[in-house]
Amino acid sequence: MRHLTPEERQELGRELNTVAANWARRLQASDMDALRRPDHERSYTERMRAHLARMAAGEQMRRLLADLVSASAEEAVQCGAGYPELGAAVGASRQAARKRWPNLSISRRRANEWKQPPGSIGWAGSHLGYPGPPGT
């Protein structure tokens, strides 16, 4: 998976700004806007309200995108992804991914894969008090 180029990031930023501005207009729409003449110059207060509405729309978008990322992480885990893959997808380490999504089923699935049976050779067998292999 590749990262966005600087040009692609700019394009995505412009598209998100357009979406936020459109939603801000919808959030801010009122009867007063319908009565305003087309040649009306917006006041300082109207411009401030427009920026605040765009902030509100942007914050809602941020929350929705965070939900989308989390849902995609859960679906990726169901398809076999682990914390290293989740971290790489968001430009973070395995440890950061584990901290960001601590309750994913990957924890239980991978923990079962890492466990060694009693009596096995290795750290768990020798340091946790498991009996050694037969005949030792």
N, CA, C and O of each residue as an XYZ file, in Angstrom:
544
protein
N       0.853     -1.164      0.000
C       0.000      0.000      0.000
C       0.904      1.233      0.000
O       1.828      1.338      0.806
N       0.628      2.141     -0.895
C       1.479      3.327     -0.984
C       0.857      4.506     -0.252
O      -0.344      4.523      0.016
N       1.675      5.476      0.063
C       1.203      6.705      0.699
C       0.818      7.712     -0.383
O       1.257      7.607     -1.528
N       0.005      8.671     -0.010
C      -0.382      9.722     -0.948
C       0.817     10.596     -1.276
O       1.656     10.871     -0.419
N       0.883     11.021     -2.512
C       1.911     11.987     -2.901
C       1.485     13.357     -2.367
O       0.320     13.544     -2.017
N       2.405     14.307     -2.301
C       2.015     15.658     -1.852
C       0.888     16.257     -2.702
O       0.012     16.947     -2.179
N       0.914     15.994     -4.000
C      -0.139     16.507     -4.874
C      -1.484     15.849     -4.554
O      -2.520     16.514     -4.542
N      -1.460     14.546     -4.296
C      -2.694     13.844     -3.943
C      -3.237     14.323     -2.603
O      -4.449     14.454     -2.430
N      -2.339     14.585     -1.652
C      -2.778     15.118     -0.350
C      -3.457     16.472     -0.532
O      -4.483     16.741      0.091
N      -2.887     17.324     -1.385
C      -3.492     18.625     -1.648
C      -4.866     18.464     -2.287
O      -5.817     19.150     -1.913
N      -4.964     17.557     -3.250
C      -6.245     17.319     -3.916
C      -7.286     16.801     -2.925
O      -8.425     17.267     -2.921
N      -6.901     15.842     -2.091
C      -7.812     15.319     -1.076
C      -8.221     16.429     -0.104
O      -9.384     16.518      0.289
N      -7.266     17.268      0.277
C      -7.578     18.389      1.164
C      -8.587     19.343      0.552
O      -9.502     19.809      1.231
N      -8.418     19.635     -0.738
C      -9.376     20.515     -1.421
C     -10.766     19.877     -1.463
O     -11.772     20.552     -1.244
N     -10.814     18.579     -1.745
C     -12.104     17.888     -1.806
C     -12.782     17.870     -0.432
O     -13.988     18.096     -0.330
N     -12.008     17.602      0.618
C     -12.584     17.621      1.970
C     -13.054     19.013      2.348
O     -14.095     19.160      2.988
N     -12.305     20.036      1.962
C     -12.700     21.412      2.249
C     -14.013     21.741      1.557
O     -14.869     22.412      2.134
N     -14.176     21.276      0.330
C     -15.429     21.507     -0.404
C     -16.601     20.820      0.288
O     -17.673     21.405      0.440
N     -16.385     19.574      0.705
C     -17.450     18.838      1.408
C     -17.808     19.559      2.704
O     -18.986     19.750      3.005
N     -16.794     19.960      3.472
C     -17.054     20.663      4.742
C     -17.793     21.976      4.491
O     -18.719     22.312      5.229
N     -17.399     22.717      3.465
C     -18.062     23.987      3.160
C     -19.515     23.761      2.760
O     -20.398     24.515      3.168
N     -19.764     22.728      1.967
C     -21.145     22.435      1.564
C     -22.006     22.071      2.765
O     -23.135     22.547      2.886
N     -21.485     21.235      3.651
C     -22.242     20.862      4.844
C     -22.394     22.053      5.784
O     -23.418     22.185      6.453
N     -21.395     22.910      5.841
C     -21.501     24.101      6.683
C     -22.645     24.986      6.205
O     -23.398     25.530      7.012
N     -22.767     25.125      4.891
C     -23.882     25.923      4.351
C     -25.222     25.301      4.729
O     -26.173     26.008      5.061
N     -25.287     23.980      4.677
C     -26.534     23.303      5.050
C     -26.841     23.502      6.529
O     -27.991     23.724      6.907
N     -25.808     23.421      7.364
C     -26.018     23.599      8.804
C     -26.406     25.036      9.143
O     -27.159     25.280     10.086
N     -25.897     25.961      8.382
C     -26.088     27.381      8.677
C     -27.329     27.957      8.012
O     -27.751     29.062      8.354
N     -27.909     27.249      7.090
C     -29.047     27.787      6.332
C     -30.172     28.221      7.276
O     -30.500     27.535      8.244
N     -30.731     29.347      6.970
C     -31.846     29.859      7.770
C     -32.776     30.669      6.871
O     -32.482     30.910      5.701
N     -33.882     31.075      7.436
C     -34.831     31.891      6.668
C     -34.211     33.219      6.265
O     -34.549     33.775      5.219
N     -33.311     33.724      7.087
C     -32.679     35.007      6.768
C     -31.867     34.892      5.484
O     -31.847     35.823      4.679
N     -31.193     33.751      5.284
C     -30.404     33.563      4.070
C     -31.290     33.599      2.836
O     -30.882     34.116      1.796
N     -32.489     33.060      2.937
C     -33.402     33.044      1.795
C     -33.871     34.450      1.444
O     -34.158     34.730      0.280
N     -33.953     35.345      2.438
C     -34.426     36.704      2.197
C     -33.322     37.643      1.730
O     -33.611     38.742      1.257
N     -32.082     37.238      1.851
C     -30.952     38.098      1.517
C     -30.892     38.318      0.006
O     -31.124     37.396     -0.776
N     -30.579     39.552     -0.393
C     -30.429     39.864     -1.813
C     -29.110     39.272     -2.324
O     -28.164     39.134     -1.548
N     -29.029     38.921     -3.606
C     -27.804     38.348     -4.165
C     -26.600     39.277     -4.072
O     -25.466     38.810     -3.971
N     -26.836     40.598     -4.107
C     -25.717     41.546     -4.066
C     -25.328     41.926     -2.634
O     -24.492     42.808     -2.436
N     -25.917     41.277     -1.652
C     -25.649     41.570     -0.240
C     -24.215     41.164      0.107
O     -23.800     40.035     -0.155
N     -23.472     42.088      0.693
C     -22.112     41.783      1.145
C     -22.192     41.229      2.565
O     -22.852     41.806      3.429
N     -21.520     40.118      2.795
C     -21.594     39.470      4.104
C     -20.847     40.281      5.153
O     -19.762     40.806      4.907
N     -21.455     40.366      6.321
C     -20.847     41.110      7.422
C     -19.786     40.245      8.101
O     -19.654     39.051      7.833
N     -19.048     40.889      8.979
C     -18.025     40.200      9.766
C     -18.667     39.060     10.551
O     -18.110     37.963     10.606
N     -19.817     39.299     11.154
C     -20.505     38.276     11.946
C     -20.942     37.116     11.067
O     -20.829     35.957     11.468
N     -21.442     37.415      9.869
C     -21.855     36.346      8.956
C     -20.661     35.503      8.512
O     -20.765     34.280      8.419
N     -19.528     36.152      8.237
C     -18.329     35.403      7.852
C     -17.843     34.537      9.006
O     -17.432     33.394      8.803
N     -17.892     35.092     10.236
C     -17.479     34.329     11.411
C     -18.368     33.089     11.577
O     -17.869     31.993     11.834
N     -19.679     33.270     11.430
C     -20.607     32.150     11.551
C     -20.338     31.092     10.486
O     -20.459     29.896     10.750
N     -19.972     31.534      9.280
C     -19.666     30.588      8.202
C     -18.448     29.747      8.574
O     -18.435     28.536      8.352
N     -17.430     30.386      9.138
C     -16.229     29.650      9.547
C     -16.534     28.700     10.701
O     -16.028     27.578     10.729
N     -17.344     29.132     11.637
C     -17.719     28.266     12.758
C     -18.537     27.074     12.276
O     -18.373     25.960     12.773
N     -19.417     27.310     11.309
C     -20.211     26.205     10.759
C     -19.308     25.219     10.027
O     -19.519     24.008     10.104
N     -18.298     25.730      9.313
C     -17.364     24.839      8.637
C     -16.550     24.049      9.654
O     -16.255     22.876      9.427
N     -16.183     24.670     10.766
C     -15.488     23.941     11.843
C     -16.356     22.815     12.376
O     -15.887     21.694     12.570
N     -17.641     23.126     12.614
C     -18.561     22.111     13.143
C     -18.704     20.950     12.161
O     -18.691     19.787     12.562
N     -18.839     21.269     10.879
C     -18.950     20.214      9.866
C     -17.656     19.406      9.801
O     -17.697     18.182      9.681
N     -16.521     20.073      9.878
C     -15.234     19.387      9.856
C     -15.052     18.454     11.043
O     -14.514     17.357     10.901
N     -15.499     18.889     12.202
C     -15.400     18.046     13.401
C     -16.281     16.811     13.266
O     -15.878     15.717     13.661
N     -17.475     16.976     12.714
C     -18.341     15.824     12.480
C     -17.702     14.868     11.470
O     -17.786     13.650     11.629
N     -17.069     15.415     10.441
C     -16.370     14.587      9.462
C     -15.227     13.824     10.128
O     -15.026     12.643      9.844
N     -14.478     14.483     11.010
C     -13.364     13.831     11.698
C     -13.863     12.646     12.508
O     -13.251     11.577     12.497
N     -14.971     12.835     13.209
C     -15.528     11.743     14.015
C     -16.002     10.590     13.134
O     -15.762      9.423     13.447
N     -16.678     10.921     12.029
C     -17.153      9.881     11.113
C     -15.982      9.134     10.474
O     -16.041      7.916     10.305
N     -14.923      9.856     10.121
C     -13.754      9.207      9.539
C     -13.062      8.305     10.562
O     -12.573      7.232     10.208
N     -13.016      8.733     11.830
C     -12.428      7.885     12.870
C     -13.232      6.597     13.025
O     -12.658      5.522     13.196
N     -14.551      6.703     12.964
C     -15.397      5.508     13.024
C     -15.142      4.608     11.817
O     -15.085      3.386     11.952
N     -14.990      5.207     10.643
C     -14.720      4.445      9.432
C     -13.391      3.698      9.537
O     -13.297      2.534      9.148
N     -12.370      4.367     10.061
C     -11.052      3.734     10.214
C     -11.139      2.571     11.198
O     -10.586      1.502     10.941
N     -11.825      2.768     12.314
C     -11.961      1.688     13.296
C     -12.737      0.504     12.735
O     -12.358     -0.646     12.956
N     -13.805      0.771     12.020
C     -14.581     -0.320     11.415
C     -13.740     -1.058     10.380
O     -13.813     -2.283     10.287
N     -12.948     -0.332      9.607
C     -12.073     -0.966      8.620
C     -11.006     -1.804      9.311
O     -10.635     -2.864      8.807
N     -10.506     -1.345     10.457
C      -9.520     -2.124     11.209
C     -10.131     -3.440     11.677
O      -9.494     -4.489     11.576
N     -11.357     -3.396     12.187
C     -12.034     -4.617     12.631
C     -12.228     -5.586     11.465
O     -12.016     -6.790     11.607
N     -12.631     -5.056     10.323
C     -12.841     -5.911      9.151
C     -11.525     -6.490      8.650
O     -11.481     -7.642      8.219
N     -10.454     -5.707      8.700
C      -9.145     -6.200      8.272
C      -8.679     -7.339      9.178
O      -8.092     -8.312      8.706
N      -8.943     -7.213     10.483
C      -8.575     -8.276     11.424
C      -9.359     -9.546     11.108
O      -8.807    -10.644     11.173
N     -10.624     -9.409     10.773
C     -11.434    -10.576     10.419
C     -10.894    -11.267      9.169
O     -11.111    -12.462      8.970
N     -10.192    -10.508      8.330
C      -9.597    -11.076      7.118
C      -8.173    -11.565      7.347
O      -7.516    -12.022      6.413
N      -7.687    -11.470      8.603
C      -6.374    -12.015      8.921
C      -5.282    -11.006      9.214
O      -4.148    -11.407      9.473
N      -5.573     -9.719      9.185
C      -4.547     -8.715      9.468
C      -4.171     -8.739     10.942
O      -4.992     -9.075     11.796
N      -2.949     -8.386     11.230
C      -2.473     -8.271     12.594
C      -2.087     -6.832     12.897
O      -2.224     -5.955     12.045
N      -1.603     -6.590     14.113
C      -1.221     -5.232     14.493
C      -0.133     -4.645     13.600
O      -0.177     -3.446     13.325
N       0.849     -5.430     13.129
C       1.835     -4.826     12.225
C       1.189     -4.266     10.958
O       1.559     -3.185     10.500
N       0.232     -4.989     10.393
C      -0.443     -4.521      9.176
C      -1.328     -3.314      9.462
O      -1.369     -2.369      8.674
N      -2.039     -3.344     10.594
C      -2.890     -2.195     10.952
C      -2.043     -0.945     11.145
O      -2.396      0.135     10.671
N      -0.924     -1.101     11.844
C      -0.035      0.039     12.060
C       0.491      0.595     10.750
O       0.491      1.807     10.536
N       0.941     -0.298      9.867
C       1.478      0.154      8.582
C       0.424      0.906      7.776
O       0.750      1.869      7.082
N      -0.827      0.480      7.858
C      -1.899      1.126      7.092
C      -2.129      2.572      7.518
O      -2.518      3.405      6.700
N      -1.889      2.874      8.799
C      -2.113      4.235      9.288
C      -0.807      4.968      9.571
O      -0.813      6.037     10.181
N       0.316      4.396      9.127
C       1.603      5.059      9.312
C       2.083      5.046     10.745
O       2.687      6.010     11.214
N       1.814      3.950     11.447
C       2.198      3.848     12.860
C       2.874      2.494     13.098
O       2.897      1.633     12.219
N       3.411      2.332     14.276
C       4.053      1.078     14.648
C       3.019      0.046     15.082
O       1.850      0.367     15.295
N       3.468     -1.184     15.209
C       2.613     -2.262     15.716
C       2.122     -1.910     17.110
O       0.954     -2.119     17.438
N       3.024     -1.373     17.932
C       2.661     -1.028     19.307
C       1.611      0.091     19.334
O       0.688      0.059     20.148
N       1.754      1.062     18.455
C       0.769      2.151     18.400
C      -0.592      1.622     17.949
O      -1.627      2.063     18.448
N      -0.590      0.679     17.008
C      -1.851      0.091     16.549
C      -2.511     -0.681     17.683
O      -3.728     -0.615     17.858
N      -1.719     -1.405     18.445
C      -2.276     -2.172     19.571
C      -2.872     -1.232     20.623
O      -3.905     -1.529     21.223
N      -2.211     -0.105     20.833
C      -2.709      0.878     21.801
C      -3.984      1.552     21.278
O      -4.888      1.867     22.052
N      -4.048      1.768     19.966
C      -5.212      2.447     19.366
C      -6.434      1.542     19.327
O      -7.557      2.005     19.527
N      -6.221      0.240     19.069
C      -7.323     -0.715     18.972
C      -7.066     -1.885     19.924
O      -6.810     -2.997     19.463
N      -7.127     -1.665     21.231
C      -6.767     -2.723     22.182
C      -7.787     -3.858     22.271
O      -7.438     -4.953     22.712
N      -9.007     -3.633     21.875
C     -10.056     -4.638     22.080
C     -10.373     -5.472     20.851
O     -11.388     -6.169     20.826
N      -9.531     -5.414     19.841
C      -9.794     -6.220     18.655
C      -9.543     -7.687     18.965
O      -8.719     -8.013     19.818
N     -10.248     -8.567     18.278
C     -10.136     -9.996     18.527
C      -8.755    -10.527     18.183
O      -8.434    -11.671     18.508
N      -7.938     -9.721     17.534
C      -6.590    -10.148     17.182
C      -5.786    -10.501     18.424
O      -4.936    -11.391     18.386
N      -6.052     -9.813     19.517
C      -5.308    -10.068     20.753
C      -5.488    -11.509     21.186
O      -4.510    -12.193     21.488
N      -6.708    -11.972     21.221
C      -6.975    -13.339     21.665
C      -6.481    -14.353     20.637
O      -5.902    -15.375     21.006
N      -6.704    -14.080     19.351
C      -6.301    -15.018     18.310
C      -4.784    -15.172     18.272
O      -4.272    -16.291     18.245
N      -4.076    -14.069     18.269
C      -2.619    -14.130     18.204
C      -2.028    -14.692     19.495
O      -1.013    -15.388     19.447
N      -2.632    -14.412     20.638
C      -2.130    -14.950     21.900
C      -2.195    -16.470     21.880
O      -1.284    -17.133     22.374
N      -3.258    -17.029     21.317
C      -3.361    -18.483     21.215
C      -2.278    -19.048     20.306
O      -1.776    -20.145     20.551
N      -1.915    -18.315     19.263
C      -0.867    -18.777     18.365
C       0.494    -18.759     19.040
O       1.348    -19.590     18.731
N       0.711    -17.808     19.974
C       2.019    -17.651     20.598
C       2.245    -18.618     21.757
O       3.393    -18.882     22.112
N       1.192    -19.147     22.348
C       1.344    -20.010     23.516
C       2.068    -21.294     23.145
O       1.868    -21.861     22.071
N       2.899    -21.723     24.049
C       3.590    -22.993     23.865
C       2.957    -24.007     24.798
O       2.575    -23.664     25.917
N       2.843    -25.235     24.360
C       2.258    -26.238     25.243
C       3.189    -26.540     26.409
O       4.403    -26.369     26.290
N       2.640    -26.987     27.530
C       3.492    -27.338     28.665
C       4.534    -28.372     28.249
O       4.246    -29.312     27.508
N       5.744    -28.170     28.745
C       6.826    -29.102     28.466
C       7.566    -28.815     27.183
O       8.465    -29.571     26.812
N       7.218    -27.755     26.500
C       7.906    -27.454     25.253
C       9.268    -26.851     25.552
O       9.528    -26.366     26.653
N      10.109    -26.892     24.571
C      11.427    -26.291     24.716
C      11.268    -24.813     24.405
O      10.567    -24.444     23.463
N      11.902    -23.985     25.176
C      11.836    -22.554     24.940
C      11.611    -21.813     26.237
O      11.554    -22.404     27.315
N      11.487    -20.533     26.109
C      11.401    -19.667     27.272
C      10.229    -20.046     28.159
O      10.390    -20.172     29.373
N       9.048    -20.230     27.573
C       7.864    -20.531     28.391
C       8.044    -21.830     29.148
O       7.665    -21.923     30.315
N       8.619    -22.841     28.501
C       8.789    -24.132     29.152
C       9.783    -24.083     30.292
O       9.579    -24.724     31.324
N      10.851    -23.336     30.120
C      11.898    -23.343     31.127
C      11.708    -22.308     32.228
O      12.204    -22.506     33.337
N      11.014    -21.225     31.962
C      10.920    -20.148     32.933
C       9.597    -20.061     33.675
O       9.497    -19.342     34.669
N       8.601    -20.764     33.221
C       7.302    -20.668     33.876
C       6.991    -21.881     34.746
O       5.869    -22.030     35.231
N       7.980    -22.743     34.941
C       7.788    -23.880     35.837
C       7.119    -25.067     35.213
O       6.723    -25.991     35.924
N       6.976    -25.078     33.879
C       6.421    -26.261     33.242
C       7.439    -27.388     33.344
O       8.644    -27.141     33.304
N       6.970    -28.602     33.474
C       7.935    -29.704     33.494
C       8.640    -29.815     32.150
O       8.052    -29.496     31.116
N       9.844    -30.245     32.150
C      10.615    -30.402     30.931
C      10.111    -31.561     30.101
O       9.202    -32.278     30.520
N      10.697    -31.755     28.918
C      10.299    -32.859     28.063
C      10.535    -34.189     28.771
O      11.406    -34.266     29.638
N       9.796    -35.227     28.434
C       9.968    -36.531     29.073
C      11.407    -37.014     28.975
O      12.060    -36.873     27.941
N      11.881    -37.578     30.060
C      13.226    -38.129     30.099
C      14.298    -37.111     30.446
O      15.484    -37.403     30.289
N      13.925    -35.926     30.912
C      14.970    -34.942     31.289
C      15.111    -34.839     32.765
O      15.935    -34.067     33.254
